[in-house]
Amino acid sequence: MSVYIVRHGQTDWNLAYKIQGRIDVPLNEEGIRQAKETAAKLREIPLDLIFVSPLERARQTADIINEGRDLPIIVDPRIQEEYYGELEGHSRKEEVYLKQRQSFFKRYPGGEGYLDVVARVYSFLNEAKAKYREKNILLVCHGGMSRVVNTYFEDMSNEEFASYGLLNCEIKKYEFRD
């Protein structure tokens, strides 16, 4: 079984370097173009189903990737972006955000911390491994999710974790092992 992960296409908030989190920001024109390009790259890969975050930017990306394929799309809130609480809508350059990013075990004010995210994403991945052992699945989600998914499959140092992330519509492949 192979697991492919794609980060959603670009949004205006990505360009503005704003914290999106759970705020439902749609794809911009570049994001739509990126999703179409990614769909073409995935066209020859035999996929069985798509899991997607409930957030609009991920759902738009998944729908574009699925055009002409008609794969089942399953919305799963466990792979939605981290909830940044009071910091959503703020700049990623603000000192409060930069300081928070240095403390992986602390929750964002009014939001989640990485341990909360790891618990839900690992639960999703463990379930997918058990239920879809013979399937190739695609996850369409977010930058923060790509970081956590990567830790499920690969060991990472704190520095690697902090700097890791997929670009908009970047594709990464993993294999479940026993």
Biotite code that builds the C-alpha atoms (Angstrom):
import biotite.structure as struc

atoms = struc.array([
    struc.Atom([0.000, 0.000, 0.000], chain_id="A", res_id=1, res_name="MET", atom_name="CA", element="C"),
    struc.Atom([1.251, 3.436, -0.904], chain_id="A", res_id=2, res_name="SER", atom_name="CA", element="C"),
    struc.Atom([0.229, 6.676, 0.705], chain_id="A", res_id=3, res_name="VAL", atom_name="CA", element="C"),
    struc.Atom([0.560, 9.843, -1.320], chain_id="A", res_id=4, res_name="TYR", atom_name="CA", element="C"),
    struc.Atom([0.187, 13.210, 0.334], chain_id="A", res_id=5, res_name="ILE", atom_name="CA", element="C"),
    struc.Atom([-0.459, 16.522, -1.398], chain_id="A", res_id=6, res_name="VAL", atom_name="CA", element="C"),
    struc.Atom([-0.611, 19.906, 0.238], chain_id="A", res_id=7, res_name="ARG", atom_name="CA", element="C"),
    struc.Atom([-3.461, 22.090, -1.028], chain_id="A", res_id=8, res_name="HIS", atom_name="CA", element="C"),
    struc.Atom([-2.871, 24.665, -3.740], chain_id="A", res_id=9, res_name="GLY", atom_name="CA", element="C"),
    struc.Atom([-1.894, 28.257, -3.040], chain_id="A", res_id=10, res_name="GLN", atom_name="CA", element="C"),
    struc.Atom([-4.243, 30.735, -1.355], chain_id="A", res_id=11, res_name="THR", atom_name="CA", element="C"),
    struc.Atom([-4.019, 34.498, -1.012], chain_id="A", res_id=12, res_name="ASP", atom_name="CA", element="C"),
    struc.Atom([-3.195, 33.960, 2.663], chain_id="A", res_id=13, res_name="TRP", atom_name="CA", element="C"),
    struc.Atom([-0.200, 31.809, 1.692], chain_id="A", res_id=14, res_name="ASN", atom_name="CA", element="C"),
    struc.Atom([1.061, 34.752, -0.340], chain_id="A", res_id=15, res_name="LEU", atom_name="CA", element="C"),
    struc.Atom([0.435, 37.171, 2.539], chain_id="A", res_id=16, res_name="ALA", atom_name="CA", element="C"),
    struc.Atom([2.202, 34.787, 4.966], chain_id="A", res_id=17, res_name="TYR", atom_name="CA", element="C"),
    struc.Atom([-0.869, 34.709, 7.200], chain_id="A", res_id=18, res_name="LYS", atom_name="CA", element="C"),
    struc.Atom([-1.754, 31.890, 9.573], chain_id="A", res_id=19, res_name="ILE", atom_name="CA", element="C"),
    struc.Atom([-4.744, 30.101, 8.035], chain_id="A", res_id=20, res_name="GLN", atom_name="CA", element="C"),
    struc.Atom([-5.279, 27.215, 10.399], chain_id="A", res_id=21, res_name="GLY", atom_name="CA", element="C"),
    struc.Atom([-8.984, 26.383, 10.393], chain_id="A", res_id=22, res_name="ARG", atom_name="CA", element="C"),
    struc.Atom([-10.066, 29.583, 8.635], chain_id="A", res_id=23, res_name="ILE", atom_name="CA", element="C"),
    struc.Atom([-11.665, 28.544, 5.349], chain_id="A", res_id=24, res_name="ASP", atom_name="CA", element="C"),
    struc.Atom([-9.642, 30.346, 2.689], chain_id="A", res_id=25, res_name="VAL", atom_name="CA", element="C"),
    struc.Atom([-10.234, 29.278, -0.948], chain_id="A", res_id=26, res_name="PRO", atom_name="CA", element="C"),
    struc.Atom([-7.589, 28.626, -3.583], chain_id="A", res_id=27, res_name="LEU", atom_name="CA", element="C"),
    struc.Atom([-6.480, 31.562, -5.672], chain_id="A", res_id=28, res_name="ASN", atom_name="CA", element="C"),
    struc.Atom([-5.906, 31.342, -9.455], chain_id="A", res_id=29, res_name="GLU", atom_name="CA", element="C"),
    struc.Atom([-2.347, 30.086, -8.958], chain_id="A", res_id=30, res_name="GLU", atom_name="CA", element="C"),
    struc.Atom([-3.622, 27.443, -6.518], chain_id="A", res_id=31, res_name="GLY", atom_name="CA", element="C"),
    struc.Atom([-6.137, 26.219, -9.081], chain_id="A", res_id=32, res_name="ILE", atom_name="CA", element="C"),
    struc.Atom([-3.372, 26.062, -11.715], chain_id="A", res_id=33, res_name="ARG", atom_name="CA", element="C"),
    struc.Atom([-1.134, 24.145, -9.274], chain_id="A", res_id=34, res_name="GLN", atom_name="CA", element="C"),
    struc.Atom([-3.921, 21.654, -8.521], chain_id="A", res_id=35, res_name="ALA", atom_name="CA", element="C"),
    struc.Atom([-4.456, 21.020, -12.249], chain_id="A", res_id=36, res_name="LYS", atom_name="CA", element="C"),
    struc.Atom([-0.721, 20.476, -12.715], chain_id="A", res_id=37, res_name="GLU", atom_name="CA", element="C"),
    struc.Atom([-0.686, 18.053, -9.775], chain_id="A", res_id=38, res_name="THR", atom_name="CA", element="C"),
    struc.Atom([-3.682, 16.192, -11.209], chain_id="A", res_id=39, res_name="ALA", atom_name="CA", element="C"),
    struc.Atom([-1.685, 15.664, -14.405], chain_id="A", res_id=40, res_name="ALA", atom_name="CA", element="C"),
    struc.Atom([1.320, 14.376, -12.424], chain_id="A", res_id=41, res_name="LYS", atom_name="CA", element="C"),
    struc.Atom([-0.906, 11.921, -10.529], chain_id="A", res_id=42, res_name="LEU", atom_name="CA", element="C"),
    struc.Atom([-2.858, 10.773, -13.603], chain_id="A", res_id=43, res_name="ARG", atom_name="CA", element="C"),
    struc.Atom([-0.754, 7.642, -14.186], chain_id="A", res_id=44, res_name="GLU", atom_name="CA", element="C"),
    struc.Atom([-0.599, 6.664, -10.517], chain_id="A", res_id=45, res_name="ILE", atom_name="CA", element="C"),
    struc.Atom([-3.215, 4.019, -9.662], chain_id="A", res_id=46, res_name="PRO", atom_name="CA", element="C"),
    struc.Atom([-5.134, 5.496, -6.743], chain_id="A", res_id=47, res_name="LEU", atom_name="CA", element="C"),
    struc.Atom([-8.074, 3.835, -5.032], chain_id="A", res_id=48, res_name="ASP", atom_name="CA", element="C"),
    struc.Atom([-9.440, 6.617, -2.852], chain_id="A", res_id=49, res_name="LEU", atom_name="CA", element="C"),
    struc.Atom([-8.807, 10.142, -1.671], chain_id="A", res_id=50, res_name="ILE", atom_name="CA", element="C"),
    struc.Atom([-8.929, 11.395, 1.905], chain_id="A", res_id=51, res_name="PHE", atom_name="CA", element="C"),
    struc.Atom([-9.293, 15.124, 2.295], chain_id="A", res_id=52, res_name="VAL", atom_name="CA", element="C"),
    struc.Atom([-9.401, 17.727, 5.028], chain_id="A", res_id=53, res_name="SER", atom_name="CA", element="C"),
    struc.Atom([-12.801, 19.395, 5.424], chain_id="A", res_id=54, res_name="PRO", atom_name="CA", element="C"),
    struc.Atom([-11.281, 22.834, 4.745], chain_id="A", res_id=55, res_name="LEU", atom_name="CA", element="C"),
    struc.Atom([-12.215, 24.454, 1.431], chain_id="A", res_id=56, res_name="GLU", atom_name="CA", element="C"),
    struc.Atom([-8.678, 24.862, 0.061], chain_id="A", res_id=57, res_name="ARG", atom_name="CA", element="C"),
    struc.Atom([-7.986, 21.145, 0.474], chain_id="A", res_id=58, res_name="ALA", atom_name="CA", element="C"),
    struc.Atom([-11.402, 20.112, -0.858], chain_id="A", res_id=59, res_name="ARG", atom_name="CA", element="C"),
    struc.Atom([-10.991, 22.293, -3.954], chain_id="A", res_id=60, res_name="GLN", atom_name="CA", element="C"),
    struc.Atom([-7.579, 20.736, -4.584], chain_id="A", res_id=61, res_name="THR", atom_name="CA", element="C"),
    struc.Atom([-8.942, 17.192, -4.150], chain_id="A", res_id=62, res_name="ALA", atom_name="CA", element="C"),
    struc.Atom([-11.877, 17.875, -6.470], chain_id="A", res_id=63, res_name="ASP", atom_name="CA", element="C"),
    struc.Atom([-9.543, 19.168, -9.192], chain_id="A", res_id=64, res_name="ILE", atom_name="CA", element="C"),
    struc.Atom([-7.218, 16.166, -8.794], chain_id="A", res_id=65, res_name="ILE", atom_name="CA", element="C"),
    struc.Atom([-10.228, 13.839, -9.000], chain_id="A", res_id=66, res_name="ASN", atom_name="CA", element="C"),
    struc.Atom([-11.657, 15.327, -12.210], chain_id="A", res_id=67, res_name="GLU", atom_name="CA", element="C"),
    struc.Atom([-12.107, 12.498, -14.700], chain_id="A", res_id=68, res_name="GLY", atom_name="CA", element="C"),
    struc.Atom([-11.129, 9.848, -12.153], chain_id="A", res_id=69, res_name="ARG", atom_name="CA", element="C"),
    struc.Atom([-14.302, 9.626, -10.057], chain_id="A", res_id=70, res_name="ASP", atom_name="CA", element="C"),
    struc.Atom([-12.499, 8.161, -7.054], chain_id="A", res_id=71, res_name="LEU", atom_name="CA", element="C"),
    struc.Atom([-14.279, 8.031, -3.715], chain_id="A", res_id=72, res_name="PRO", atom_name="CA", element="C"),
    struc.Atom([-13.430, 11.124, -1.668], chain_id="A", res_id=73, res_name="ILE", atom_name="CA", element="C"),
    struc.Atom([-13.644, 10.762, 2.101], chain_id="A", res_id=74, res_name="ILE", atom_name="CA", element="C"),
    struc.Atom([-13.613, 13.908, 4.225], chain_id="A", res_id=75, res_name="VAL", atom_name="CA", element="C"),
    struc.Atom([-11.787, 13.309, 7.501], chain_id="A", res_id=76, res_name="ASP", atom_name="CA", element="C"),
    struc.Atom([-11.401, 16.082, 10.101], chain_id="A", res_id=77, res_name="PRO", atom_name="CA", element="C"),
    struc.Atom([-8.361, 14.356, 11.599], chain_id="A", res_id=78, res_name="ARG", atom_name="CA", element="C"),
    struc.Atom([-6.260, 15.636, 8.684], chain_id="A", res_id=79, res_name="ILE", atom_name="CA", element="C"),
    struc.Atom([-7.423, 19.238, 8.795], chain_id="A", res_id=80, res_name="GLN", atom_name="CA", element="C"),
    struc.Atom([-4.863, 21.893, 9.611], chain_id="A", res_id=81, res_name="GLU", atom_name="CA", element="C"),
    struc.Atom([-3.719, 22.556, 13.138], chain_id="A", res_id=82, res_name="GLU", atom_name="CA", element="C"),
    struc.Atom([-5.951, 24.929, 15.078], chain_id="A", res_id=83, res_name="TYR", atom_name="CA", element="C"),
    struc.Atom([-3.837, 27.983, 15.872], chain_id="A", res_id=84, res_name="TYR", atom_name="CA", element="C"),
    struc.Atom([-6.521, 29.510, 18.100], chain_id="A", res_id=85, res_name="GLY", atom_name="CA", element="C"),
    struc.Atom([-6.082, 33.234, 18.705], chain_id="A", res_id=86, res_name="GLU", atom_name="CA", element="C"),
    struc.Atom([-3.211, 33.443, 16.208], chain_id="A", res_id=87, res_name="LEU", atom_name="CA", element="C"),
    struc.Atom([-5.283, 32.518, 13.154], chain_id="A", res_id=88, res_name="GLU", atom_name="CA", element="C"),
    struc.Atom([-5.348, 35.419, 10.725], chain_id="A", res_id=89, res_name="GLY", atom_name="CA", element="C"),
    struc.Atom([-2.105, 36.862, 12.113], chain_id="A", res_id=90, res_name="HIS", atom_name="CA", element="C"),
    struc.Atom([1.186, 37.129, 10.264], chain_id="A", res_id=91, res_name="SER", atom_name="CA", element="C"),
    struc.Atom([3.639, 34.243, 10.499], chain_id="A", res_id=92, res_name="ARG", atom_name="CA", element="C"),
    struc.Atom([6.286, 36.924, 11.076], chain_id="A", res_id=93, res_name="LYS", atom_name="CA", element="C"),
    struc.Atom([4.815, 38.098, 14.402], chain_id="A", res_id=94, res_name="GLU", atom_name="CA", element="C"),
    struc.Atom([7.004, 37.506, 17.447], chain_id="A", res_id=95, res_name="GLU", atom_name="CA", element="C"),
    struc.Atom([4.273, 35.635, 19.362], chain_id="A", res_id=96, res_name="VAL", atom_name="CA", element="C"),
    struc.Atom([3.991, 33.084, 16.544], chain_id="A", res_id=97, res_name="TYR", atom_name="CA", element="C"),
    struc.Atom([7.755, 32.726, 16.085], chain_id="A", res_id=98, res_name="LEU", atom_name="CA", element="C"),
    struc.Atom([8.208, 32.179, 19.827], chain_id="A", res_id=99, res_name="LYS", atom_name="CA", element="C"),
    struc.Atom([5.396, 29.609, 19.936], chain_id="A", res_id=100, res_name="GLN", atom_name="CA", element="C"),
    struc.Atom([6.992, 27.674, 17.055], chain_id="A", res_id=101, res_name="ARG", atom_name="CA", element="C"),
    struc.Atom([9.962, 26.976, 19.318], chain_id="A", res_id=102, res_name="GLN", atom_name="CA", element="C"),
    struc.Atom([7.799, 25.088, 21.830], chain_id="A", res_id=103, res_name="SER", atom_name="CA", element="C"),
    struc.Atom([6.352, 22.029, 20.144], chain_id="A", res_id=104, res_name="PHE", atom_name="CA", element="C"),
    struc.Atom([4.707, 20.783, 23.329], chain_id="A", res_id=105, res_name="PHE", atom_name="CA", element="C"),
    struc.Atom([2.779, 23.977, 24.121], chain_id="A", res_id=106, res_name="LYS", atom_name="CA", element="C"),
    struc.Atom([-0.656, 24.657, 22.716], chain_id="A", res_id=107, res_name="ARG", atom_name="CA", element="C"),
    struc.Atom([-1.264, 27.818, 20.723], chain_id="A", res_id=108, res_name="TYR", atom_name="CA", element="C"),
    struc.Atom([-3.358, 30.265, 22.801], chain_id="A", res_id=109, res_name="PRO", atom_name="CA", element="C"),
    struc.Atom([-6.901, 28.902, 22.558], chain_id="A", res_id=110, res_name="GLY", atom_name="CA", element="C"),
    struc.Atom([-5.790, 26.266, 20.042], chain_id="A", res_id=111, res_name="GLY", atom_name="CA", element="C"),
    struc.Atom([-3.938, 23.003, 19.592], chain_id="A", res_id=112, res_name="GLU", atom_name="CA", element="C"),
    struc.Atom([-0.354, 21.932, 20.103], chain_id="A", res_id=113, res_name="GLY", atom_name="CA", element="C"),
    struc.Atom([1.580, 19.429, 18.059], chain_id="A", res_id=114, res_name="TYR", atom_name="CA", element="C"),
    struc.Atom([0.862, 16.582, 20.488], chain_id="A", res_id=115, res_name="LEU", atom_name="CA", element="C"),
    struc.Atom([-2.863, 17.122, 19.878], chain_id="A", res_id=116, res_name="ASP", atom_name="CA", element="C"),
    struc.Atom([-2.247, 17.055, 16.134], chain_id="A", res_id=117, res_name="VAL", atom_name="CA", element="C"),
    struc.Atom([-0.018, 13.982, 16.322], chain_id="A", res_id=118, res_name="VAL", atom_name="CA", element="C"),
    struc.Atom([-2.700, 12.103, 18.275], chain_id="A", res_id=119, res_name="ALA", atom_name="CA", element="C"),
    struc.Atom([-5.372, 12.677, 15.645], chain_id="A", res_id=120, res_name="ARG", atom_name="CA", element="C"),
    struc.Atom([-3.133, 12.233, 12.576], chain_id="A", res_id=121, res_name="VAL", atom_name="CA", element="C"),
    struc.Atom([-1.526, 9.030, 13.886], chain_id="A", res_id=122, res_name="TYR", atom_name="CA", element="C"),
    struc.Atom([-5.010, 7.720, 14.702], chain_id="A", res_id=123, res_name="SER", atom_name="CA", element="C"),
    struc.Atom([-6.030, 8.395, 11.110], chain_id="A", res_id=124, res_name="PHE", atom_name="CA", element="C"),
    struc.Atom([-2.893, 6.745, 9.683], chain_id="A", res_id=125, res_name="LEU", atom_name="CA", element="C"),
    struc.Atom([-3.192, 3.686, 11.935], chain_id="A", res_id=126, res_name="ASN", atom_name="CA", element="C"),
    struc.Atom([-6.810, 3.258, 10.870], chain_id="A", res_id=127, res_name="GLU", atom_name="CA", element="C"),
    struc.Atom([-5.948, 3.724, 7.182], chain_id="A", res_id=128, res_name="ALA", atom_name="CA", element="C"),
    struc.Atom([-3.176, 1.130, 7.476], chain_id="A", res_id=129, res_name="LYS", atom_name="CA", element="C"),
    struc.Atom([-5.593, -1.387, 9.037], chain_id="A", res_id=130, res_name="ALA", atom_name="CA", element="C"),
    struc.Atom([-8.565, -0.757, 6.719], chain_id="A", res_id=131, res_name="LYS", atom_name="CA", element="C"),
    struc.Atom([-6.925, -0.042, 3.388], chain_id="A", res_id=132, res_name="TYR", atom_name="CA", element="C"),
    struc.Atom([-3.894, -2.317, 3.424], chain_id="A", res_id=133, res_name="ARG", atom_name="CA", element="C"),
    struc.Atom([-4.251, -3.241, -0.268], chain_id="A", res_id=134, res_name="GLU", atom_name="CA", element="C"),
    struc.Atom([-5.151, 0.262, -1.506], chain_id="A", res_id=135, res_name="LYS", atom_name="CA", element="C"),
    struc.Atom([-3.183, 3.235, -2.759], chain_id="A", res_id=136, res_name="ASN", atom_name="CA", element="C"),
    struc.Atom([-4.547, 6.310, -1.045], chain_id="A", res_id=137, res_name="ILE", atom_name="CA", element="C"),
    struc.Atom([-4.089, 10.028, -1.522], chain_id="A", res_id=138, res_name="LEU", atom_name="CA", element="C"),
    struc.Atom([-4.260, 12.513, 1.336], chain_id="A", res_id=139, res_name="LEU", atom_name="CA", element="C"),
    struc.Atom([-5.017, 16.097, 0.389], chain_id="A", res_id=140, res_name="VAL", atom_name="CA", element="C"),
    struc.Atom([-4.357, 18.288, 3.368], chain_id="A", res_id=141, res_name="CYS", atom_name="CA", element="C"),
    struc.Atom([-2.070, 21.014, 4.717], chain_id="A", res_id=142, res_name="HIS", atom_name="CA", element="C"),
    struc.Atom([1.497, 22.067, 5.405], chain_id="A", res_id=143, res_name="GLY", atom_name="CA", element="C"),
    struc.Atom([1.321, 21.329, 9.121], chain_id="A", res_id=144, res_name="GLY", atom_name="CA", element="C"),
    struc.Atom([-0.215, 17.939, 8.398], chain_id="A", res_id=145, res_name="MET", atom_name="CA", element="C"),
    struc.Atom([2.579, 17.089, 5.979], chain_id="A", res_id=146, res_name="SER", atom_name="CA", element="C"),
    struc.Atom([5.081, 17.672, 8.795], chain_id="A", res_id=147, res_name="ARG", atom_name="CA", element="C"),
    struc.Atom([3.225, 15.343, 11.164], chain_id="A", res_id=148, res_name="VAL", atom_name="CA", element="C"),
    struc.Atom([2.612, 12.677, 8.499], chain_id="A", res_id=149, res_name="VAL", atom_name="CA", element="C"),
    struc.Atom([6.332, 12.706, 7.747], chain_id="A", res_id=150, res_name="ASN", atom_name="CA", element="C"),
    struc.Atom([7.123, 11.955, 11.414], chain_id="A", res_id=151, res_name="THR", atom_name="CA", element="C"),
    struc.Atom([4.886, 8.864, 11.199], chain_id="A", res_id=152, res_name="TYR", atom_name="CA", element="C"),
    struc.Atom([7.069, 7.416, 8.449], chain_id="A", res_id=153, res_name="PHE", atom_name="CA", element="C"),
    struc.Atom([10.490, 8.968, 9.103], chain_id="A", res_id=154, res_name="GLU", atom_name="CA", element="C"),
    struc.Atom([12.419, 9.960, 12.214], chain_id="A", res_id=155, res_name="ASP", atom_name="CA", element="C"),
    struc.Atom([13.156, 13.681, 12.380], chain_id="A", res_id=156, res_name="MET", atom_name="CA", element="C"),
    struc.Atom([15.209, 15.900, 14.636], chain_id="A", res_id=157, res_name="SER", atom_name="CA", element="C"),
    struc.Atom([13.593, 18.978, 16.205], chain_id="A", res_id=158, res_name="ASN", atom_name="CA", element="C"),
    struc.Atom([15.313, 21.161, 13.616], chain_id="A", res_id=159, res_name="GLU", atom_name="CA", element="C"),
    struc.Atom([14.162, 18.969, 10.736], chain_id="A", res_id=160, res_name="GLU", atom_name="CA", element="C"),
    struc.Atom([10.607, 18.971, 12.085], chain_id="A", res_id=161, res_name="PHE", atom_name="CA", element="C"),
    struc.Atom([10.554, 22.758, 12.432], chain_id="A", res_id=162, res_name="ALA", atom_name="CA", element="C"),
    struc.Atom([11.763, 23.354, 8.899], chain_id="A", res_id=163, res_name="SER", atom_name="CA", element="C"),
    struc.Atom([9.907, 20.534, 7.114], chain_id="A", res_id=164, res_name="TYR", atom_name="CA", element="C"),
    struc.Atom([6.860, 21.139, 4.998], chain_id="A", res_id=165, res_name="GLY", atom_name="CA", element="C"),
    struc.Atom([5.517, 20.472, 1.553], chain_id="A", res_id=166, res_name="LEU", atom_name="CA", element="C"),
    struc.Atom([5.140, 23.303, -0.917], chain_id="A", res_id=167, res_name="LEU", atom_name="CA", element="C"),
    struc.Atom([1.682, 24.017, -2.292], chain_id="A", res_id=168, res_name="ASN", atom_name="CA", element="C"),
    struc.Atom([0.584, 20.994, -4.365], chain_id="A", res_id=169, res_name="CYS", atom_name="CA", element="C"),
    struc.Atom([3.839, 19.137, -3.773], chain_id="A", res_id=170, res_name="GLU", atom_name="CA", element="C"),
    struc.Atom([3.479, 15.328, -3.820], chain_id="A", res_id=171, res_name="ILE", atom_name="CA", element="C"),
    struc.Atom([5.235, 12.964, -1.410], chain_id="A", res_id=172, res_name="LYS", atom_name="CA", element="C"),
    struc.Atom([4.951, 9.167, -1.389], chain_id="A", res_id=173, res_name="LYS", atom_name="CA", element="C"),
    struc.Atom([5.200, 6.833, 1.612], chain_id="A", res_id=174, res_name="TYR", atom_name="CA", element="C"),
    struc.Atom([4.846, 3.089, 2.079], chain_id="A", res_id=175, res_name="GLU", atom_name="CA", element="C"),
    struc.Atom([3.183, 1.440, 5.072], chain_id="A", res_id=176, res_name="PHE", atom_name="CA", element="C"),
    struc.Atom([5.386, -1.233, 6.574], chain_id="A", res_id=177, res_name="ARG", atom_name="CA", element="C"),
    struc.Atom([4.516, -3.957, 9.027], chain_id="A", res_id=178, res_name="ASP", atom_name="CA", element="C"),
])
